Amino acid sequence: MSTLIPFPPRPTPTTPTEVGGISTGRPAPVVSAVYTVAETSTILRLSLGSTYALVRSGEIPALKLGGRWVIPRGRLHRWLDDLPTASTDDIERELTAIERRAQRQQHRRRDGA
């Protein structure tokens, strides 16, 4: 014969009010431990496709759980904090490289046409 021991009801987390820290009895908002790729793309202001590419390449720290990608909140924020800052020299080098690429494409079009 088995004995069934019932568990007591699980308490619901509540949010304190601003006056005196008295509980309102309302459930506390649930904060997820992970971001979706869509949420991450919104945070980074990137397209969804670019964000997926960065996740797949390992550039953005992510985990594949059950066939879907998730980005741990803490790891994403640490990754963002550790990114190097761009100097004006970096920006000028990048703009120069973009201009050179555009010029090469124009020369190829002229030579190929």
Helices and strands as residue ranges (DSSP letters): E 14-16, E 23-27, E 34-35, H 37-44, H 48-57, E 63-65, E 68-72, H 73-82, H 88-112
